[in-house]
Amino acid sequence: MQLFKRTHGAEQPYWPAGPFKIRLPFVHYRWETPEMIQGLFMFVVGLAMIPLLQTYLGMPYEAALAFTFVAGFCYILPSLLGVPLVPGWITPAIPVVLLYLKGFEPGPEAIKALFALQIEVSLIFLFLGITRLGSKLVDFIPNSLKSGVIIGAGIAAMMGELKLGGRIDATPISLIVGAVISAYVLFSLSFKNVMQGNSFAKKVANFGMVPGMIIAMLVGWAVGEYPTPEIQWGITQPDFALMWQYLTFTVGFPGWDVFLLAIPTALIAYVIAFGDIIVGFTLVKRVDHIRDDEKIEENVDRVHLVTAIRNAIHAFFAPWPGLAGPLWTAAHATVAERYAMGKKSMDSIYSGGGTFWISGLLALFALPLVTIFKPVLPIALSLTLILTAYICIMVGMEQLKNSTERGVAGIVAVTLAMPDPKSTVYAVIIGLVLYFLIERPRLMGKHDMQDNVIFGDEGCDSSTATDAGKSS
């Protein structure tokens, strides 16, 4: 139970703090047991960033583990400061970030490069949150470029797993089994039909990708693709002293040339993250009308400010290849679905998200859990990227309105997915050039309905032509 109770139809109690609304467990919201259980399992996804920290930043496991504690603290900030979204990484941007990091030698140079990128992402969120220009900026970006970036990020994520020498070569059985089960639980139409008449299937669905991840780990151990864990007992002791050797305070700050090189990737990361914000609040709206006992505030500016704070903390104290994103789609969707079941199931949208990540942070201190998952961290990251690839391609394709946009977006996507550190720059430039040369009926001046005739080729029917004209 919590100290402060909500009156029917009002906002969840909070302490005002400038643009933020502070909410604490047991004080402003109750502790939710189902979200606690999920957090104790799903924290392993946060640990899955460790292999990337080791590979691309050149740091040892002990220092990378300390980074995850900084990330764990940052995960609890949104619910603490009044954001009703379950946060995570900017997951679709990870392949783009990795392409950017490939241009730098692992170690001090890569750390400086990631600092430059993450501080720029922080500044973008801060500026657009303060000025409230976020939605206008995203509307200004051509739809074909936005969709192409999202699709390209998905293709890059999948190619990274399927390429020669990738994890599919080393652990094909566990990865394929885990991916198939996760995809079936999350996306399958037949599984949704099973859920309607099967209570066990509903319980499985509540845990999102956890079932597939656990089965993949068990299969990996059974067939020998991963070593069996050496379970240790006690409390995790992250090496923060060693971690300090891999921060900009020690390795130095990047030059202006690095900051300039990071700008395209930072902008792409923001565009993807803003799409996550839209998805997150869409899920909130879908369940908000079901519950008349709580008023949920949808403050996009606060999301921007909190995400800016998280990225700034990461930049200085734990540069993070996944960046700090406003939404973990799978976890947030699970929380929203339980919230829709009524007050008895979940007191508040904040109690669900808050309990989830506080439990995840506490799980990091449980040495048995950390050591159990240590050998199989790559499988958690692989499943996250594969499922992200599916969602990116699906969402990106849905946003394209006509064949012209699809053509431009396809070129942008293929360019972005190229194994070149500067592919993000090329993709943005090509996308803008093709938008002005191909999509716009007129290079200069206003467009009118008569311009639609240029789209009336044999590849487009009349309805597509009209849509194309409108979109331009």
C-alpha positions as CSV (number, residue, x, y, z in Angstrom):
1,M,0.0,0.0,0.0
2,Q,1.0,3.6,-0.6
3,L,1.0,6.6,1.8
4,F,-0.9,8.9,-0.4
5,K,-4.1,7.6,-2.1
6,R,-5.5,8.8,-5.3
7,T,-9.1,10.2,-5.5
8,H,-11.2,8.7,-8.2
9,G,-10.6,10.3,-11.6
10,A,-7.6,12.4,-10.4
11,E,-3.9,12.3,-11.2
12,Q,-1.7,9.9,-9.2
13,P,-0.3,11.9,-6.1
14,Y,3.1,13.5,-6.6
15,W,5.5,16.1,-5.2
16,P,5.9,19.0,-7.6
17,A,9.4,19.8,-8.7
18,G,9.5,22.4,-11.4
19,P,8.7,20.7,-14.7
20,F,8.8,17.3,-13.0
21,K,6.4,15.4,-10.7
22,I,8.2,13.2,-8.2
23,R,6.6,9.8,-7.4
24,L,8.1,7.2,-5.0
25,P,7.1,3.6,-4.4
26,F,5.1,3.0,-1.2
27,V,4.6,6.8,-0.9
28,H,2.8,7.8,-4.1
29,Y,2.1,4.3,-5.6
30,R,1.9,0.7,-4.5
31,W,4.4,-2.1,-5.3
32,E,3.2,-4.3,-8.1
33,T,4.2,-8.0,-7.8
34,P,3.8,-9.1,-11.5
35,E,6.0,-6.2,-12.6
36,M,8.5,-7.1,-9.9
37,I,8.8,-10.6,-11.3
38,Q,9.2,-9.4,-14.8
39,G,11.9,-7.0,-13.7
40,L,13.9,-9.7,-12.0
41,F,14.1,-11.5,-15.4
42,M,14.1,-8.7,-17.9
43,F,17.1,-6.9,-16.3
44,V,19.2,-9.3,-18.3
45,V,18.5,-7.3,-21.4
46,G,20.3,-4.4,-19.8
47,L,23.2,-6.7,-19.2
48,A,23.2,-7.6,-22.9
49,M,24.9,-4.3,-23.6
50,I,28.0,-5.6,-21.9
51,P,29.3,-7.5,-25.1
52,L,29.0,-4.3,-27.1
53,L,30.8,-2.3,-24.5
54,Q,33.6,-4.9,-24.5
55,T,33.8,-5.1,-28.3
56,Y,33.4,-1.5,-29.4
57,L,34.8,0.4,-26.4
58,G,37.4,-2.1,-25.5
59,M,36.6,-2.4,-21.8
60,P,36.8,-5.4,-19.6
61,Y,33.7,-7.1,-18.2
62,E,34.0,-5.7,-14.7
63,A,34.0,-2.1,-16.0
64,A,31.1,-2.8,-18.4
65,L,29.2,-4.3,-15.5
66,A,29.6,-1.1,-13.6
67,F,28.2,0.8,-16.6
68,T,25.0,-1.2,-16.3
69,F,24.5,0.1,-12.7
70,V,24.5,3.6,-14.1
71,A,22.0,2.5,-16.7
72,G,19.9,0.9,-14.1
73,F,19.7,4.1,-12.1
74,C,18.8,6.0,-15.3
75,Y,16.0,3.5,-16.1
76,I,14.1,4.5,-12.9
77,L,14.2,8.3,-13.6
78,P,11.2,8.5,-15.9
79,S,8.7,7.0,-13.4
80,L,10.4,9.0,-10.6
81,L,10.0,12.3,-12.4
82,G,6.5,11.9,-13.8
83,V,6.8,10.1,-17.2
84,P,4.2,7.3,-17.7
85,L,6.4,5.4,-20.2
86,V,8.6,2.4,-19.5
87,P,12.1,3.5,-20.7
88,G,14.8,1.6,-22.5
89,W,17.3,2.1,-25.2
90,I,16.9,3.7,-28.6
91,T,17.0,0.1,-29.8
92,P,16.5,0.6,-33.6
93,A,19.4,3.1,-33.6
94,I,21.9,0.5,-32.2
95,P,23.0,-0.7,-35.7
96,V,23.4,2.9,-36.8
97,V,25.5,3.7,-33.7
98,L,27.6,0.6,-34.2
99,L,28.3,1.6,-37.8
100,Y,29.4,5.0,-36.5
101,L,31.7,3.4,-33.8
102,K,33.3,1.2,-36.3
103,G,35.1,4.2,-37.6
104,F,37.1,4.5,-34.4
105,E,39.7,2.3,-32.7
106,P,38.2,0.4,-29.6
107,G,39.5,2.2,-26.5
108,P,39.9,5.9,-25.8
109,E,39.0,7.0,-29.4
110,A,35.8,5.0,-29.4
111,I,34.9,6.3,-25.9
112,K,35.4,9.9,-27.0
113,A,33.3,9.3,-30.1
114,L,30.4,7.8,-28.1
115,F,30.6,10.6,-25.6
116,A,30.3,13.1,-28.5
117,L,27.3,11.3,-29.9
118,Q,25.5,10.8,-26.6
119,I,26.0,14.4,-25.5
120,E,24.6,15.6,-28.8
121,V,21.6,13.4,-28.4
122,S,21.1,14.9,-24.9
123,L,21.3,18.4,-26.2
124,I,18.8,17.7,-29.0
125,F,16.3,16.4,-26.5
126,L,17.0,19.3,-24.1
127,F,16.6,22.0,-26.8
128,L,13.5,20.5,-28.3
129,G,12.0,19.8,-24.9
130,I,12.5,23.4,-23.7
131,T,11.4,25.0,-26.9
132,R,8.6,22.5,-27.6
133,L,9.8,22.1,-31.2
134,G,10.1,18.3,-31.2
135,S,7.0,17.5,-33.1
136,K,7.6,20.3,-35.6
137,L,11.0,19.0,-36.4
138,V,9.8,15.4,-37.0
139,D,7.0,16.7,-39.2
140,F,9.5,18.7,-41.2
141,I,11.6,15.6,-42.1
142,P,10.3,13.9,-45.2
143,N,8.3,10.7,-44.5
144,S,10.4,8.7,-46.9
145,L,13.6,9.7,-45.1
146,K,12.1,8.8,-41.7
147,S,10.8,5.5,-42.9
148,G,13.9,4.7,-44.8
149,V,16.0,5.3,-41.6
150,I,13.8,3.0,-39.6
151,I,13.7,0.3,-42.2
152,G,17.5,0.6,-42.7
153,A,18.1,0.3,-39.0
154,G,16.1,-2.9,-39.0
155,I,18.0,-4.3,-42.0
156,A,21.3,-3.4,-40.4
157,A,20.2,-5.1,-37.1
158,M,19.3,-8.3,-39.0
159,M,22.4,-8.3,-41.2
160,G,24.6,-7.9,-38.1
161,E,23.2,-11.2,-36.7
162,L,23.1,-13.1,-40.0
163,K,26.4,-12.1,-41.5
164,L,29.3,-14.6,-41.9
165,G,31.0,-14.8,-38.6
166,G,28.0,-13.4,-36.7
167,R,26.2,-15.0,-33.8
168,I,24.1,-17.1,-36.1
169,D,27.3,-19.0,-37.1
170,A,28.4,-19.6,-33.5
171,T,25.0,-20.3,-31.9
172,P,22.5,-21.2,-34.7
173,I,20.3,-23.6,-32.7
174,S,19.6,-21.4,-29.6
175,L,19.3,-18.2,-31.6
176,I,16.9,-19.6,-34.1
177,V,14.8,-21.4,-31.5
178,G,14.7,-18.2,-29.3
179,A,13.8,-16.0,-32.2
180,V,11.0,-18.2,-33.5
181,I,9.4,-18.6,-30.0
182,S,9.7,-14.8,-29.2
183,A,8.3,-13.8,-32.6
184,Y,5.4,-16.3,-32.2
185,V,4.5,-15.0,-28.8
186,L,4.8,-11.4,-29.7
187,F,3.5,-11.2,-33.2
188,S,1.7,-14.3,-34.3
189,L,-2.0,-14.0,-35.2
190,S,-2.6,-17.7,-34.4
191,F,-1.1,-17.2,-30.9
192,K,-3.5,-14.3,-30.3
193,N,-6.4,-16.7,-31.1
194,V,-5.0,-19.2,-28.7
195,M,-4.9,-16.5,-26.0
196,Q,-8.6,-15.9,-26.2
197,G,-9.5,-19.3,-24.8
198,N,-6.3,-20.2,-22.9
199,S,-5.4,-18.6,-19.6
200,F,-1.9,-20.1,-19.6
201,A,-1.2,-18.5,-23.0
202,K,-2.3,-15.1,-21.6
203,K,0.2,-15.5,-18.8
204,V,2.9,-16.4,-21.2
205,A,2.1,-13.3,-23.3
206,N,2.3,-11.1,-20.3
207,F,6.1,-11.8,-20.2
208,G,6.8,-10.7,-23.8
209,M,10.1,-11.9,-25.0
210,V,11.1,-13.5,-21.6
211,P,9.8,-17.0,-22.6
212,G,11.8,-17.1,-25.8
213,M,14.9,-15.8,-24.1
214,I,14.7,-18.4,-21.3
215,I,14.1,-21.2,-23.7
216,A,17.0,-20.0,-26.0
217,M,19.3,-20.0,-23.0
218,L,18.3,-23.5,-21.9
219,V,18.7,-24.8,-25.5
220,G,22.1,-23.1,-25.7
221,W,23.3,-24.8,-22.5
222,A,21.8,-28.1,-23.5
223,V,23.5,-28.3,-27.0
224,G,26.7,-26.8,-25.8
225,E,26.6,-23.5,-27.7
226,Y,27.1,-21.6,-24.4
227,P,29.1,-22.7,-21.3
228,T,27.2,-23.6,-18.2
229,P,27.2,-20.8,-15.7
230,E,29.4,-20.8,-12.6
231,I,26.8,-19.5,-10.1
232,Q,28.2,-17.3,-7.3
233,W,26.4,-16.2,-4.2
234,G,26.4,-12.9,-2.6
235,I,26.0,-9.3,-3.7
236,T,27.4,-8.0,-7.0
237,Q,30.4,-5.6,-6.5
238,P,30.8,-3.6,-9.7
239,D,34.3,-2.1,-10.2
240,F,33.6,1.6,-10.3
241,A,37.3,2.4,-9.9
242,L,38.1,0.5,-13.0
243,M,35.1,2.0,-14.8
244,W,36.6,5.5,-14.2
245,Q,39.5,4.6,-16.5
246,Y,37.0,4.3,-19.4
247,L,35.3,7.7,-19.0
248,T,36.1,11.0,-20.8
249,F,37.5,12.4,-17.5
250,T,40.3,10.0,-17.9
251,V,40.7,9.4,-21.6
252,G,40.1,13.0,-22.6
253,F,37.4,14.8,-24.5
254,P,36.8,14.5,-28.3
255,G,37.8,17.2,-30.8
256,W,35.4,19.3,-32.8
257,D,35.8,17.0,-35.8
258,V,34.4,14.1,-33.9
259,F,31.4,16.2,-32.7
260,L,30.7,17.1,-36.4
261,L,31.0,13.5,-37.5
262,A,28.5,12.5,-34.8
263,I,25.7,14.9,-35.9
264,P,24.0,12.8,-38.5
265,T,23.8,9.7,-36.2
266,A,22.5,11.9,-33.4
267,L,19.8,13.3,-35.6
268,I,18.8,9.8,-36.8
269,A,18.7,8.6,-33.2
270,Y,16.4,11.4,-32.2
271,V,14.0,10.8,-35.1
272,I,13.8,7.1,-34.1
273,A,13.3,8.0,-30.5
274,F,10.5,10.5,-31.2
275,G,8.7,7.7,-33.0
276,D,9.0,5.7,-29.8
277,I,7.4,8.6,-27.9
278,I,4.5,8.6,-30.3
279,V,4.1,4.8,-29.9
280,G,4.3,5.0,-26.2
281,F,1.6,7.6,-25.8
282,T,-0.5,5.8,-28.3
283,L,-0.5,2.8,-26.1
284,V,-1.3,5.0,-23.1
285,K,-4.3,6.5,-24.9
286,R,-5.5,3.1,-25.9
287,V,-5.9,2.0,-22.3
288,D,-6.5,5.4,-20.6
289,H,-10.2,5.6,-21.7
290,I,-10.8,2.2,-20.2
291,R,-9.8,3.4,-16.7
292,D,-11.8,6.4,-15.5
293,D,-10.2,6.2,-12.0
294,E,-6.9,7.8,-13.0
295,K,-6.0,10.8,-15.2
296,I,-2.8,10.2,-17.0
297,E,-0.9,13.3,-18.1
298,E,0.6,13.1,-21.5
299,N,3.5,15.6,-21.4
300,V,5.9,15.1,-24.3
301,D,8.1,18.0,-23.2
302,R,8.8,16.2,-19.9
303,V,9.7,13.1,-21.8
304,H,12.2,15.1,-23.7
305,L,13.7,16.7,-20.6
306,V,14.0,13.4,-18.7
307,T,15.5,11.6,-21.8
308,A,18.0,14.5,-22.1
309,I,19.0,14.1,-18.4
310,R,19.5,10.3,-18.9
311,N,21.7,10.7,-22.0
312,A,23.8,13.4,-20.2
313,I,24.4,11.1,-17.3
314,H,25.4,8.3,-19.6
315,A,27.7,10.5,-21.7
316,F,29.8,11.5,-18.7
317,F,29.5,8.3,-16.5
318,A,28.6,5.4,-18.8
319,P,28.8,6.0,-22.6
320,W,26.1,3.6,-23.8
321,P,25.9,2.2,-27.4
322,G,22.1,1.7,-27.0
323,L,21.7,5.4,-25.9
324,A,19.0,6.3,-23.5
325,G,15.6,6.0,-25.1
326,P,12.1,7.1,-24.0
327,L,10.5,3.7,-24.5
328,W,11.0,-0.1,-24.2
329,T,8.1,-1.0,-26.5
330,A,7.6,-4.6,-25.3
331,A,7.8,-3.9,-21.6
332,H,5.6,-0.8,-21.9
333,A,3.0,-2.7,-23.9
334,T,2.9,-5.4,-21.2
335,V,2.4,-2.8,-18.5
336,A,-0.3,-1.1,-20.5
337,E,-2.2,-4.3,-21.0
338,R,-2.2,-5.1,-17.3
339,Y,-3.2,-1.6,-16.5
340,A,-6.3,-2.0,-18.7
341,M,-7.4,-4.9,-16.5
342,G,-8.4,-2.5,-13.8
343,K,-7.3,-1.0,-10.5
344,K,-7.1,-4.3,-8.7
345,S,-4.6,-5.6,-11.3
346,M,-2.5,-2.4,-11.3
347,D,-3.1,0.7,-9.2
348,S,-1.5,3.2,-11.5
349,I,0.4,3.3,-14.8
350,Y,3.3,4.7,-12.7
351,S,3.2,1.8,-10.2
352,G,3.7,-0.6,-13.1
353,G,6.6,1.1,-14.8
354,G,8.2,2.2,-11.5
355,T,8.1,-1.3,-10.0
356,F,9.4,-2.9,-13.2
357,W,12.7,-0.9,-13.3
358,I,13.3,-0.6,-9.6
359,S,13.2,-4.4,-9.5
360,G,15.5,-4.5,-12.5
361,L,18.0,-2.3,-10.6
362,L,17.8,-4.4,-7.5
363,A,18.4,-7.5,-9.6
364,L,21.8,-6.2,-10.6
365,F,22.9,-6.5,-7.0
366,A,21.9,-10.2,-6.9
367,L,25.2,-12.0,-7.8
368,P,23.5,-15.4,-8.5
369,L,21.2,-13.8,-11.1
370,V,24.1,-11.9,-12.7
371,T,26.4,-15.0,-12.9
372,I,23.6,-17.2,-14.2
373,F,23.1,-14.9,-17.2
374,K,26.7,-14.0,-17.8
375,P,27.5,-16.8,-20.2
376,V,24.4,-16.2,-22.3
377,L,24.4,-12.4,-22.6
378,P,25.0,-12.5,-26.4
379,I,21.7,-14.4,-26.9
380,A,19.7,-11.7,-25.0
381,L,21.2,-9.0,-27.2
382,S,20.7,-11.0,-30.4
383,L,17.0,-11.6,-29.7
384,T,16.5,-8.0,-28.9
385,L,18.1,-6.9,-32.2
386,I,16.2,-9.5,-34.2
387,L,12.8,-8.5,-32.8
388,T,13.7,-4.9,-33.2
389,A,14.6,-5.6,-36.9
390,Y,11.1,-7.1,-37.4
391,I,9.3,-4.2,-35.7
392,C,11.4,-1.5,-37.5
393,I,10.7,-3.0,-40.9
394,M,7.0,-3.5,-40.1
395,V,6.5,0.1,-38.7
396,G,8.6,1.7,-41.5
397,M,6.6,0.0,-44.2
398,E,3.3,1.0,-42.6
399,Q,4.2,4.7,-42.7
400,L,4.9,4.8,-46.4
401,K,1.9,6.1,-48.3
402,N,2.7,5.5,-52.0
403,S,5.1,3.8,-54.4
404,T,7.3,7.0,-54.8
405,E,7.9,7.2,-51.0
406,R,8.5,3.4,-50.9
407,G,11.2,3.7,-53.6
408,V,13.0,6.6,-51.9
409,A,12.8,4.9,-48.5
410,G,14.2,1.7,-50.0
411,I,17.2,3.4,-51.4
412,V,17.8,5.2,-48.0
413,A,17.4,1.9,-46.1
414,V,19.9,0.0,-48.3
415,T,22.4,2.9,-48.1
416,L,22.0,3.1,-44.3
417,A,22.5,-0.7,-43.9
418,M,25.9,-0.6,-45.8
419,P,28.8,-1.7,-43.6
420,D,30.4,1.8,-43.8
421,P,30.9,4.1,-40.8
422,K,29.7,7.0,-42.9
423,S,26.6,5.3,-44.3
424,T,24.4,7.4,-42.0
425,V,25.7,10.5,-43.6
426,Y,25.3,9.1,-47.1
427,A,21.7,7.9,-46.3
428,V,20.6,11.3,-45.1
429,I,22.1,13.1,-48.1
430,I,20.7,10.7,-50.6
431,G,17.3,10.7,-48.9
432,L,17.1,14.5,-49.1
433,V,18.3,14.7,-52.7
434,L,15.8,12.0,-53.8
435,Y,13.0,13.7,-51.9
436,F,13.5,17.0,-53.8
437,L,14.2,15.4,-57.2
438,I,11.6,12.6,-57.2
439,E,8.9,13.2,-54.6
440,R,8.1,16.9,-55.0
441,P,6.0,17.7,-58.0
442,R,7.8,21.1,-58.1
443,L,11.3,21.8,-56.9
444,M,10.2,25.4,-56.0
445,G,7.0,27.0,-55.1
446,K,3.6,25.7,-53.8
447,H,2.0,22.5,-55.0
448,D,-1.5,22.2,-56.2
449,M,-3.8,19.3,-57.1
450,Q,-2.9,19.5,-60.8
451,D,0.6,18.4,-59.9
452,N,-0.8,14.9,-59.1
453,V,-0.8,13.9,-62.8
454,I,2.9,13.3,-62.7
455,F,2.3,10.3,-60.4
456,G,-0.3,8.8,-62.8
457,D,2.1,6.3,-64.3
458,E,1.3,2.7,-64.8
459,G,2.9,1.8,-61.5
460,C,0.3,3.8,-59.5
461,D,-3.4,3.8,-59.6
462,S,-5.5,7.0,-59.3
463,S,-5.8,6.7,-55.5
464,T,-2.1,6.3,-55.1
465,A,-1.5,9.3,-57.2
466,T,-3.8,11.4,-55.2
467,D,-2.2,10.3,-52.0
468,A,1.2,11.1,-53.4
469,G,0.2,14.5,-54.3
470,K,-1.2,15.1,-50.9
471,S,1.9,13.8,-49.2
472,S,4.1,16.2,-51.2
